[in-house]
Amino acid sequence: MKRDLKKELNRKKIIDAAYQLMIKNGIQKTSVKEVSELSGISFVTMYKYFKSKEELAEEVALQFFKENSQELQAIAEDETLDFLLKFKKFELRSKQLRLTLTPEVNEEFMRAFSESKAVQTYAKEWNDRFWQLMIKSGRKSGVINSDVSDEAISLFANMFTEYVSTHISDPKLIPQFEKLFMYGLSGNQSNR
C-alpha cells in the first residue's frame, strides 16, 4: 500500500472513531485513548495526524456539519418541492439533528462550530448556496413577494442562522426562532 494512501486511511480511521465517540459521549468525555482503541491506531501515532484533541474535535465538528448540511442542501435543490414544503422539511430535519445529540453534546458541538475557522468558512459558503436556492424557490412560489433584494434577504438569513447556531443554547428556543424567521412577528403568513 502506498504510504500516502495508508496515511489517508489512518487519518480516516481516527476521525471515524472520534466521530462515533464524540457524537455519543461528547467532546470532553471522549478520551484520546478511547479514540486510539476504537480506531486501532496507536496513541503515539495519532499525534502524528492530530497535534491535540481539540484539533481532532474540530475535524469531527467539520465532518458532522458537512454530512448534515448535504441533506439540507438536497432539500433546497429539490425542484419538485415548493418553498413552504422545503422550509417544513428543513425545520423537520433541523429538529431531527437537534435530537441526534444530547443537550450537553449539542452545546459542545455548537461551541466547536463557533470556534473553528474551518467550520465557519465551510458554513459561510454552504449558507450562501443554500439561501440562494431557498430565495429563488420562495420567489418562484410567490411566498417571497417582497421588494427586498435577494442580497438583503440572504444577508439577513445568514446573520440569523449564524446567530441562532452560535448563541442559542436552549434547544427549545430554536423552533421558535425558526418560526419568527419564517413568519415574523405576525406569527403566520396569512396575517400579512
C-alpha positions in Angstrom: 0.0 0.0 0.0 1.4 3.4 -0.9 2.5 5.5 2.0 0.1 8.4 1.2 -2.8 6.1 0.9 -2.0 4.5 4.2 -1.7 7.9 5.9 -5.1 8.9 4.5 -6.7 5.6 5.6 -5.3 6.0 9.1 -6.5 9.6 9.3 -9.9 8.5 8.3 -10.0 5.7 10.9 -9.1 8.2 13.6 -11.7 10.7 12.5 -14.4 8.0 12.2 -13.6 6.6 15.6 -13.6 10.1 17.2 -16.8 10.9 15.4 -18.6 7.9 16.8 -17.4 8.6 20.3 -17.9 12.3 20.3 -21.4 12.2 18.9 -22.4 9.7 21.6 -20.4 10.9 24.6 -19.4 14.5 23.8 -16.0 16.0 23.1 -14.9 16.4 26.7 -15.9 12.9 27.8 -14.1 11.3 24.8 -10.5 10.5 25.6 -7.8 10.2 23.0 -7.1 6.7 24.4 -10.7 5.6 23.6 -10.3 7.0 20.0 -7.0 5.1 19.7 -8.6 1.9 20.8 -11.6 2.2 18.6 -9.6 3.2 15.5 -6.8 0.6 16.0 -4.2 3.4 15.6 -1.7 3.7 18.4 -1.9 6.6 20.8 1.5 7.8 19.8 0.8 7.5 16.1 -2.4 9.5 16.5 -0.4 12.6 17.4 1.3 12.4 14.0 -2.1 13.1 12.5 -3.6 15.5 15.1 -1.5 17.6 17.4 -4.2 17.8 20.0 -7.7 16.5 20.9 -9.0 20.0 20.1 -7.7 19.7 16.5 -9.3 16.3 16.2 -12.6 17.6 17.6 -12.5 20.4 15.1 -12.2 17.8 12.3 -15.1 15.9 13.8 -17.2 19.0 14.0 -16.5 19.9 10.4 -17.4 16.3 9.3 -20.6 16.5 11.3 -21.6 19.8 9.7 -20.7 18.7 6.2 -22.7 15.4 6.4 -25.8 17.1 7.8 -25.6 20.1 5.6 -25.6 17.9 2.5 -29.1 16.6 3.5 -30.4 20.2 3.9 -28.8 21.2 0.6 -30.6 18.3 -1.1 -33.9 19.7 0.2 -33.1 23.2 -1.2 -32.2 21.7 -4.6 -35.3 19.6 -4.9 -37.3 21.4 -7.6 -40.3 19.1 -7.1 -40.9 20.7 -3.7 -42.4 24.2 -3.3 -40.8 26.7 -0.9 -43.1 26.1 2.1 -42.7 22.3 1.8 -38.9 22.8 1.6 -39.0 25.0 4.6 -41.1 22.5 6.6 -38.7 19.7 5.6 -35.8 21.9 6.6 -37.5 22.5 10.0 -38.1 18.8 10.5 -34.6 17.8 9.5 -33.2 20.5 11.8 -35.3 19.2 14.7 -34.1 15.6 14.0 -30.5 16.8 14.0 -31.0 18.5 17.4 -32.4 15.3 18.8 -29.4 13.3 17.5 -27.2 14.9 20.2 -27.9 15.2 23.9 -28.2 18.9 25.0 -24.7 18.7 26.5 -23.1 17.2 23.4 -25.1 19.7 21.2 -23.7 22.6 23.3 -20.1 21.3 22.9 -20.6 20.9 19.1 -22.1 24.4 18.9 -19.1 25.8 20.7 -16.7 23.8 18.4 -18.6 25.1 15.3 -18.2 28.7 16.5 -14.5 28.3 17.4 -13.4 26.6 14.2 -12.3 28.7 11.3 -12.6 25.7 9.0 -16.2 25.1 10.1 -17.1 28.8 9.8 -15.6 29.0 6.3 -17.5 25.9 5.2 -20.7 27.1 6.9 -20.5 30.5 5.2 -20.1 29.0 1.7 -22.8 26.5 2.4 -25.2 29.1 3.8 -24.7 31.3 0.8 -25.5 28.5 -1.7 -28.4 27.2 0.5 -30.1 30.6 0.9 -29.7 31.5 -2.8 -31.6 28.3 -3.7 -34.3 28.9 -1.0 -34.8 32.6 -2.0 -35.1 31.5 -5.7 -37.7 28.9 -4.7 -39.5 31.3 -2.4 -39.8 33.9 -5.2 -40.9 31.3 -7.7 -43.7 30.1 -5.5 -44.8 33.6 -4.5 -44.1 33.2 -0.8 -41.3 35.7 -1.0 -43.0 38.6 -2.8 -41.3 41.4 -1.1 -39.4 44.1 -2.9 -36.5 43.4 -0.6 -33.5 42.4 -2.7 -32.2 38.8 -2.7 -28.9 40.1 -1.4 -30.6 41.7 1.7 -32.7 38.5 2.3 -29.6 36.4 2.0 -27.6 38.6 4.4 -30.5 38.5 6.9 -30.8 34.7 6.6 -27.1 34.3 7.1 -27.0 36.6 10.1 -30.0 34.8 11.6 -28.7 31.3 11.1 -25.2 32.3 12.4 -26.6 33.9 15.5 -29.0 31.1 16.3 -26.3 28.5 15.8 -23.7 30.2 17.9 -25.8 32.0 20.7 -28.9 30.0 21.4 -28.1 27.2 23.8 -31.6 26.2 24.7 -32.8 23.8 22.0 -36.4 24.5 22.9 -36.0 28.1 21.6 -34.6 27.2 18.2 -38.0 26.2 16.6 -39.5 29.4 18.0 -36.7 31.4 16.3 -37.3 29.5 13.1 -41.0 30.5 13.2 -40.0 34.1 13.8 -37.6 33.9 10.8 -40.3 32.5 8.5 -43.3 34.4 9.6 -42.1 37.4 11.5 -43.9 38.8 14.5 -47.3 38.2 12.8 -47.0 34.5 13.6 -48.1 33.2 10.2 -48.2 34.0 6.6 -51.9 34.7 6.4 -51.6 37.8 8.6 -49.6 39.7 6.1 
